[in-house]
Amino acid sequence: MTKKKFPLLICMLFFITCFTQNSGVIDVLNNEKNKVRNCYSKLYNDTLVIGNKFIERKFKWNKGNIISLNILNKKTGQKTSIFNGDHPDFSIDGLQSISDQNHYKSKVIKATPIIPSHLSTEIVTKYQGLEVKQVFKIFPSSMGISCVYYLKKTDDQLSFKIGDLSVERLNIADRHWEMEAIAFLDNTDHNNTLVKIDKQLPFKKNTYVGNILFMSSLQHNKGLFFLKEAPCSNIQLNYPGYDFISELKSALTTVKSVGLGVTPKDLNLNEWVKTFSFVLGVHNNQESGKKIALRSYQYNTRISDPSRDEMMLVNTWGDRNRDTKLCEQFILDELKETHKLGFTHYQIDDGWQQGLSMNSGVAGERLWDQWSMEDWLPNKIRFPNEFKNILKLADSLDIKIGLWFHPSNENEYANWEQDATIVLNLYRKFGIKNIKVDGIKLPTKKADLNLERFFNKILKESNYEVVFNVDATADNRYGYHYNNHLGNIFLENRYTDWKNYYPYQTLRNIWMLSNYVPSQKIQLEFLNKWRNQSKYADDPFAPGKYSFDYLFAITMPSQPLAFFETTGLPKEANKSIELFKKFKSIRSKLHSAQIFPIGNEPNGTTFTGFQFLISDNEGYLLVFRELNSQDQFNLATLFGPNQKVSFTKVYGNGSDFKGNTDENGNIQIRIDEANSFCLYTYKL
């Protein structure tokens, strides 16, 4: 009898332990922000130790060619031992390090307006014909440590193949792990499923495609996460075909991160070339623990300043008139309507400039790959007073003006400095701080580096006041995990004119992405649902079947993008002003939270939503009832089992209530009408 109960007791203890590891973690993460004094890097004897309050990595110094020894989750006490023997973490087949010429230094990097203060540990390893610099970034409120890789060619005869590089090789004890790779797609003009998940058990040799890899023990409450800070896998430069690889040998599971995006021809003699970054972090083997651990690092890639980064932005391009209406009077009329709705930013898209683009609705020779300084002056015919009257009215209405910009991508962005000067002139002369950057292409590493120089020059010389809306709708661009210090991501182009705007699909995209990407860093659009209703006929998922409130609510976990002409809305749209104002009053608090999807994956007919984790005991719940006949639903949440929760309605179809979660952390939610929603605050 005792023998039968013993396994059950172990399972219960394991479950309780796993759950309690998450309790308190949000508050601790919040409390550690900016406490760089709690980060450390120590080199003594032949051992290097780096870490903070959440994670510690220990290496054998090995004369600068470091070898991992273990990785410690300091919140759970779980240690993952590494058995690399004499094999360094980073290696290039055929190249041996010169052990007596390597060096180490560590220093605190002061905060900028966009990057928090952190501890930097720099290690330079020299090889025949090549130097490799690893820069570990240790943020105090992160459960992961990033490593940026730089390569310098010191011999023009240097030769290696993409597959020769092992960026980080870890021989990990135990063979019982689950691997979960998360692949992403941008180019949203052509893709509408943006996240793909691949779960495998290591067996012999496995490869994994994706920017994220979760490694979870099948026996213990521990795990690791790997994040490759690079464009989406399918468009990475010099892509080896996968991002991670595992190999099972005896009692060890070998995991390698691969692909720096460069070959010897991409390197310049005696010049450091920045490549991709890799992040290694710890989690507690719970689904919510994995998400929180990853997000704790991601929140350090850019400081969120509500006065700078929060925006309820209007962009007229969604009504498909393109630039045919653009003129001073049109914008003045638009600004008045934008103010009535309560939106904070107005972005003048393609067509404000003297040199019209190939997307112009006006016939004639048009530009795209190459532009001059004169092309980026305000269009003399459309804006004879430049932006003087527009800015005067916008200032009086407390609306910030933004503009569209396309860098010259000819010759691998050779004119990056001129383009940066153009944007800085707009900033200095007109006070323009919001720039939508479109037309990006990254065909080569040189183009990648020049474009980064363009962005960084503008950021530094504007004292980081300029915020970029980086378009992710076409070509090979940054994706969701590369150069995330710039601002936010312009996600979609959807149009009722082409019958490709379906609200549930937009909801599905942000729901899927928010598992792995901070949704606050995405601009998500909603359209004028009254346009082109006849094209949808009796389609049950047509935009016209939803309230304007509902369409806007989908965007609340993100930066809302009103993708329409405000002067083209019917009076009925004014009914949503109450919601717009309510959101505006709480958006900073909503977006200070860790935001994750809950419920079912949206498909137009289910219950779904988002949970906003403000602290361990309070937050928001945004729940959608799609087109179905149920008024009650047992909603999967991030709450623990058997918890008492008090809900207070903020806005929508619902009322205050108190409830208890079941043994799985689910809660009963009631919404009386199909295609409606409710936003609640909650307290445990």
ABEGO torsion letter per residue (X at the ends): XAAAAAAAAAAAAAAAAAAAAABGAAAAAAAABGBAAABBBBBBEABBBBEBAABBBBBBAGGGBBBBABBBBAAAGBBBBBBAEABBABBBBGBBBBAAABBBBBBBBBBBAABBBBBBBBBBBBBBGBBBBBBBBBBAABABBBBBBBBBBABAABBBBAAABBABBBBBBEABBBBBBBBBBBGAAABABABBBBBBBBBEBBBBBEABBBBBBAABBBBBBBBBBBBBAAABBGBAGBABBBBBBEABBBBBBBGAGBBAAABBBGBBBBBBBBBBBBBAGBAAAAAAAAAAAAAAABBBBAAAABBBBBBAAAAGAEAAABBAAAAAAAAAAAAAAGBABBBBBBGABABBBAABABBEBBBAABBBAAAABBBAAABAAEAAAAAAAAAAAGBBBBBBBBBBABGGGAAAAAAAAAAAAAAAAAGBABBBBBGBBBABAAAAAAAAAAAAAAAAAAGGABBBBBBAABEBBAEAABGAAAEBBBABBBBAAAGABBAAAAAAAAAAAAAABBAAABBBBBBBAABGAAAAEABAABAAABBAAAAAAAAAABBBBBBBBAAABBAAAAAAAAAAAAAAAAAAAAAABBBBBBEBBBAGABBBEBBBBABAABEBBBBBBBBBABABBBBBBABBBGBBBBBBBABEBBBBBBBBBBAAGBBBBBBABBGBBBBBBBBX
